[in-house]
Amino acid sequence: MEFIFKYERITQFLLSVVGVIVGVDIITKIIRFSYNIQDNYGYWSLLDIDVENSFGNFYSSVALLLVSIIFLLVAYNKKLNLGLANYWYGLAFIFCLFAFDEAIDIHEVISKHVEFGFLIHGPQGEAWLVPYLAFLVVFVLFYSRFLLKIPSSVCNGLIFAAIIYLTGVAGFEVFTEWYEKIYGHGLVHALLTTVEDTIEMLGIILLIKTLLHHIEHEIGVLSLNFHKV
């Protein structure tokens, strides 16, 4: 049995999965807020992509881990890493951390330490944004050489994916927090969190598409072969 990982098919599959997750999320939020349904047992929260321990949260963690694995594959192959293996390994490590962060909310723990240990408050109270944005500045400075050396198509894809992802993670999250403080937690705010998480998911899909396209261009389509014993 052979599994072929063409970037077009993988992209379409991931978009379909995200479409289902987001569609269910929107429908359940409309139903809950329209009929004022209380989530006493946490069943509704499983379908809310903005909640920990939900299907959406699980998908995002797996997608980020998949990105980390693809970065590892690129770093390991000399033809793919373009002589920049350490940079690719670094990206694999970073996205592995992102996957764990998404799964267990490490940034919330960091946020509490920043608030109480350093008395620093981020935009709309999101204190974790302060060290994360500082890390982003260092990351951009350190990886500027890397971006100049990789093919322009890969560079543009990575940058565009990063912009989309960061728009959801940082930009839109600050907006939704501001909206909640001004207008409270209602249906509109709940749907804004859906938009926020959807933007993040689309950024990750674009990143996966860019990496798989780079792999196909350099060494051909990825495939896995399973043989009967």
N, C-alpha and C positions, 0 to 999 in steps of 0.2 A: 504494500500500500504506500502511495506517495502523496504527500501534502505539499502543494505549491503555494508559495507566499508572494504572489504578484502584488505590487504596491497598490494597483487600482482596486483589486478585490478586497484587500485588507482595509483600505480606506472606506470602501462602500460598506463593508461589514461593520466597521466601528461606527460609522455614521448611522447605520440602521440601529445598532445597539443603543447609542446615545439618543436617537429619535424616540425609541420605545421608552427609555428611562425618563426622558424629559416629558414626553406625552403623558405618561402615567402620573408623573409628579404634578403636572398642571391640573389634570382632571381631579386627582384626589384633593388638591388644595382648594379648588373651586367648590367641591362637594363639602369639604369640612367647614369652610368659612361660610358657605351659604346656609348650611343647616346647623351651624354651631356645634359640631360634633367634637366631643372631648376624646382625647387619645389616652384613655386610662390604662390600657395594657401595652401601648407602644407599637401596635400593629400598623397604624397609619404612618408612624415615623420611619418604618422600614422603606416606605415609598417616597420619602422626602429626601431629595438629593442634597439638601443643606444640613442634614442631621448626621451625626456620627452613627456608626453601626447600621447604616442603611445600604440598600442595594447600589445606590448611586455612589456612595462613599467607597464601597467595595470595588466597584468598577474603576473609579479614579485611581485607587491604590494599585490595582492590577495594571492599568494602562501606564502609570508612571514606572512601575517595575519593568514592564515590557520595554519602555524607552531605555532604561538602564541596561537591559540585556542586549538590545540592539547596539548601543554605544560600545559595549564590551566586544561584540562581534566585529565591529568596525575597527576598534583599537587593536584587536588580535591579528587581523589580516593586514599584511604589509602593503598590499595593493590598495586597500581601502583607507588605511590610516594616513597615507601620503607622507610618511615620515614624521607624523605628529602623534604618535601612539599615546604619549603621556597626557596630552590634552584630552584625547578621547576617553582614556581611563578616568581622568578627572571628572569628565561629564557623566560617565557611568556611575561614579561614586556619588556625585551630587544628586542625580535623579533617584538613586537608591535611597538616599536620605529623604528626598521629597516623598517617595512612596511610603516610607515609614511615618513621615510627618502626617501625610494624608490619612493613614490608617489609625494612628493613635494620638493625633493632635499635639505633636511636640511643640508647635508654635504657641499654643495656649499656655503651656508650662513656661516657655521662654517669656511670654508676655507678662506673666505674674512676677517673674524674677526681675524683669526690666522695670516694672511699675513700682514694686516694693523695695527692690535693692538699689536702684539708681534714681528713683523718683522721676522717671521719664514717661511721658504719655505720648503715644503716637496720634496720628489723625483720627478723630472720632473715637479716641480711647484705645485704638488698636496698637498697643505698645510694641507688639512683635514686629511691626513694620519698620521700626527704627533700626534694629540690628540687621534685619533682612535687607533693607535698602542699602545699608552700609556695606554689607557683603556683596550686593549687586554692583556697587561702584568698584570695589576691589576686583570682582570677577571680570567686569568689562575691561578694566585696565590690564589685567593679567592675560585675558584671552584675545586682546586686540591683534596680536601677532598671528594667532591661530586663525582668526577670521580673514586676515589678509592673505594667508597662504592656501586656504582651501578654495575649491572652484566657486565662482560667483553664484552659480545656481544653488549650491549647497549653503553658502553663506547667507544669501537672501532668504532661503527657506527657513534656516535656523533663526535668523533675526525676526522675520515676520511671525513665526510661531511663538517666539519669546514675547513679542509685543502683544499678541493676542492673549497669551496665557497670563502675562503680568497685568493686562487690563482687567481681567477677571479677578485674579488673586488680590491685587492691591487696589487698583483704581475703582472698580465697580463695588468692591467690598466696602470701601470708605463711603461711597455714595449711599449704599443700602443702610449702613450704620447711621449715617446722617438722617436719612429718611425716617428710620425707626424712631430716632430721638425726637424728631419734630412731629411726626404724624402717628406714631405708635405702630404696633405689630398687627397689621390687618392683612387682607387678601393682597393688596397692592404690594406691600412689603414682602410678603411671601413669594409673590411672582417675581419680584426684583431679585430675590436670592436665587430663583431658578435661572434667570438670565445670567447672573454672575457665575454660577456653576457651569452653565452651558458654554459660556465663553471659554472657561478654563478647559473644558473637555475638548472643544474644537481646536484650541491651541495645541493640545497634546496630539490630537489626530493629525494635524498638519505637520508636527514634528516627526511623527512616525512615518508619514508619507514621504517627507523629505529624505529621511535616512534610508528607507527602503528603495526609493528611487535612485539614490546614490549607489547603493549596493548593486542594484540591477544594472546600472550604467557601467559599473566597473568590472563586475565578475559574473553578471547574469542573475537570473531569478533564484531566490532561496528556495530550497526544498528539503523535506525530510522523508526518508525512506524507511519503512518498517517491513522486515522480512519475517515470515513465519519460521519458527524454530523446527 
